[in-house]
Amino acid sequence: MAELLTMLVFLLGIGAASGVIAGLLGVGGGIVLVPAFFYAFGHLGYAGPNLMQICLATSLATIVFTSIRSGLGHRRKGAVDVAILRTWGPGLAVGAVAGVFLAASLRSTVLQGIFGVLGIAVGLYLALGRAHWRLGPAMPGQPLAGVLSVAMGFLSVLMGIGGGSFGVPVMSLYGVPIHRAVGTASAFGVLIALPSVAVFLVTEVDPATRPPFTLGAVNLAAFAVVLAVSLWTTPYGVRLAHATDARRLKRIFGLFLLIVAANMARKAAGL
């Protein structure tokens, strides 16, 4: 009981942090939740071959709701580009579903390695990226938009995150103002997480190796605790995003992510 209470306190703190990060940086709280769930469940003795699937699915389940909350907050401030959502939305959903089917077929160690490598890439961009970097003067049209959106949805599910970690850099590189990129990327999370969670809920996981209160690959206990706190803290992140220059915070968070992702990749490699 003492251990479970300790984990409850831990999840409350992680939920609070993930909500603020989702609203502030538009990178999605999942980039914090996945490694947090991984270490939490592992500490409780559930380090089975499907642990990463449970972490990804549970993270995405919370993102469905935090993205709605964050996206509505940004929309009220006029920072959501509906035209981009309409163009990129179908590809994001298709890529997300494809990502679930691949993730369900991989072992936990492989998914750890994928998270580590992609997390390092995102962390490097957050820590070292420059506002003046450009791939083009405006967001691309079809067919490039379709290719990029499918890839974004696919890779996001393999990391258990919303679309912000890839969406914000892509939109920024095509000249979308940072606050508009963050606001639009918050809405990406709904388009990625909703279809992927629907599939994860019917994904089979060995009952002997999964934590209690797990439906399909979604752990309902961790989902409920983290969601309750992150929904409360996400609006604070939204307000901070519009009241401050988040560049320094992004660099600090990028360094933090580099450490977490590198450690995940190290464990996947058995070092």
N, C-alpha and C positions, 0 to 999 in steps of 0.2 A: 504493500500500500504506500509506503514511504517513497519507493521508487516511482510509482505511478503519479504520485502528487508532484514529485520533482519534475517529471516529464510534462505534467500539465502546466506548471509554471513556465517551463522552457517553451512549450508551444504557444502559450499566451504571449510571451515576448517576441517569438518569431512571427506570430500573426500580426502583432502591432507593427513590427519593422517592415514586413512585406507589404502591408497596406500603404504605409507612407511612401515606400520606394515605388510602388505601382503608380501612385498619383504624381509623385515628384519627378521621376525620371522617365516614365513611360516604358520601362524595361520589363514590367511584369514582376509581381512578387514571386513567381515560380523560380526565378533564378536564385532566390534565397531559400525557398521552401524545399526544393528537391534535395540539395545536400543536407538541409536540416532534418528532413524526414529520414533520409538515408542513415544518418548517424544516430538519430533517435530510435528508430526501429531496430537498427543493428545493436544498439546498447541494450535493448530489451530482449535480445536473443532471437530476432527474426531475420537474420542475415541469410535468407534462402536464395535459390537461383532466380526467383522472380521479384526480389526486393525492389529493384529499380523500376519495374513496371508499376508496382504499387505506389512508389514515390511520384512517378510521372503522372499517373492517373489522379492521385489525390491532389496534387498541385494544380492540375488542370481543372479539377472540379471546383476549387476555390476561385480560380481565375474567371470562370463563367460569371460569378456574381461580383467579384471586385472589379472586373472590366466594365460591367454594366454601370456600376456605381461611379467609377472613374470616368468612363466615357460620357455619362450624363452630366457630370460636373464640368468637364471640359466643353461640352456642347453648350451649356448655359453661358459659357464665356466666349462662345463663338470660335472655338479652337478645333472643331472637328470638320474635316473636309469630306462632305458627303459624296462628292464626285469620285474621289479616290476610293472610298469604301465600295461604291457600286462597281468600279472597274476591277478592283483587286479582290473583292469579297469571294466570288465563286472559286477562284484559284486557291485562296487561303483554305477554304473548306475542303476542297479536293485533296490538297496536299496534306492537310491534317489527318484525314481518314487514311490515306496511304501510309502516313507515318505511324498510326496506331497499329496497323496490320504488320508492319515491319518490327516495331517495338515488341509486339506480343510474341514474335518468333525468336527474339534474341535473348541471350543469357544476361544476367545482371551485370557481369563484369564487362561485357561488350558495351552495354549502355553506359556504364561508368566511363569507359574510355571515350565514347562519343561525347558525353557531357563535358568531360575534361577538355577535349580538343576544341570543341565549339565554344566552351566557356572561356578558354584562353583567348580565342579570336575576338570574342565580344569584349573581354576585359582590356585587351590591347587597344581596341578602337576607343573605348570609353576613356582610357588613361592617356592615349597619345593622339587621338583624332583632333583635327583642326577644323574650325568652322568654315574656312574658305575652301576646303576640299570639295570638288565637284566632278560628277560623272556626266552631267548635262544640265542645261538651263531650266528644264521642266520635267515633270514626271513622264516616263515613257508610255506610249500607247501600245496597243496590241501589235505583234504577238509577244513582245518582250515583257510587257506587264503580266501577261498570263504565265510565262515561264518563271519570272521572279516571284510572283505570288504563290505559285504551287511550291516552289523551293522553300519559300519562307514558312508556309504552313507545315511542310514536311519536316524541316529542321527544328521548328519550334516544338513540335510534339516529341521529337526524339530527345529534347532537353526538358520537356514538361513545363514550358513557359508560354506566355502570351506572345503576341507578335511584335512587341515593342523592342526587344533586344536586337532584332534584325530590321524591323520596320522604321524605327527612328533613324538609324544610320543611313538606310537606303533613301528615305525621303529627304534627309539633310543633304545627302550627296547629290540629289536632284533639285536642290534649291528651295525646298519647302521650309519656311521659317520654323525655328526650333519649337516654339510653343504649339504651333499648328501640327507639327510632326508628332510631338508627344501626345497631344489630344487625339489625333487620328489613330495613332498606334494603340492607344488605350482601347479603342473600339475594335481593333484587329483581334484583341484577345477573345472577344465573344465569338467571332467567326471561326477562330481556331479551336477554342476549348469546347464549345457546345457539341459539335459533331464528334470530336474525338472522345469526349467523356461518354457519350451515348454508346460508342463501341466498347470502351473500356469497362462499362458496367456489365456487359455480357461476356467479357473475356474470362476464361477459366484460369484460376490460380489454385495451386495445390493447397487445400485447407490446412495441411499439416505445417506449412511453412509461412502462412500469412498471419498477420496480427489479428486479434479479435475485432469484431464489428467491421469486417471487410466484405463489401458486396462487389462481386467481380474483381476488379483490381483497385477499387476505390475504398480507402479506409475511412469509414463514416465518422469515427470518433475524432481523428485528427482533422478531418474536413470541417466538422462542426465547430471545434474549438478555434481553429485558425480563422475560419470565415467570420465567426462572431466578432472577433477582435479586428480583423483587417477591414471589414466593412465600416467599422467605426473610425479607423485611422486613415483610410484612403482619402477622404475629403481634405484632411490636413495636408497631405502630400500635394493635392491639386492646388490648394491655396498657396503653398510654398512655391510650386512651380511657376505660378504667375506673379509672385511677389519678389522672387530672387533670381539672380543669375546662377543657374545650376551647373555651369561649366566646372567649377572647382569641385563641387560635390560629385560630379560624374567621374572626375579623375580619381578622387579618393575611392569611390565605389569600384571603379575599374581595377585599382590595385588590390582591393579586397577580393574581387572576383577572381583575379589572377591567382591569388594564393589558394582560394577554395578549389578552383578548377584544376590547378596543378596538383593539388593533393589528391583529388578524385582520380586524375589520370595516373598518378603514382600508384595508388591502390589497385587500379585496374591492371596495371602492368606487373603487379605482385612485388613491388619494390618496398 
